[in-house]
Amino acid sequence: MPACSRLGQTGEFIIEHEGMRVRIDLNGIFGIGSSVGFWPGFAADAVDLDKPFLSQAGYCSFLGIHADPAPGLLPGEFVSRVIAGYVRSGLKGRLKPIEARYRERAS
């Protein structure tokens, strides 16, 4: 996995969650949410368009994450925990197949 940015910086890297590869675009702690939240927002894009993902579009945005600061938590770990929580709670453990129209658009 490429080196991750530090919290507060922008960066792009790939993580894996239970066989699902996810390209992360870490937005940093800037903009409108910087005064109300500690954690940065990030975008998640499917790397493998032929495999189930977080959404049928192959893209998912994570903004406005509210949690207490966790000293020493690296960006890759932070993102992995957020995605694991979303899969567990938001998706009830079931990833979604990416629709053909989104697979075609991305290729």
Order of alpha helices (4+ residues) and beta strands (2+ residues): beta-beta-beta-beta-alpha-alpha
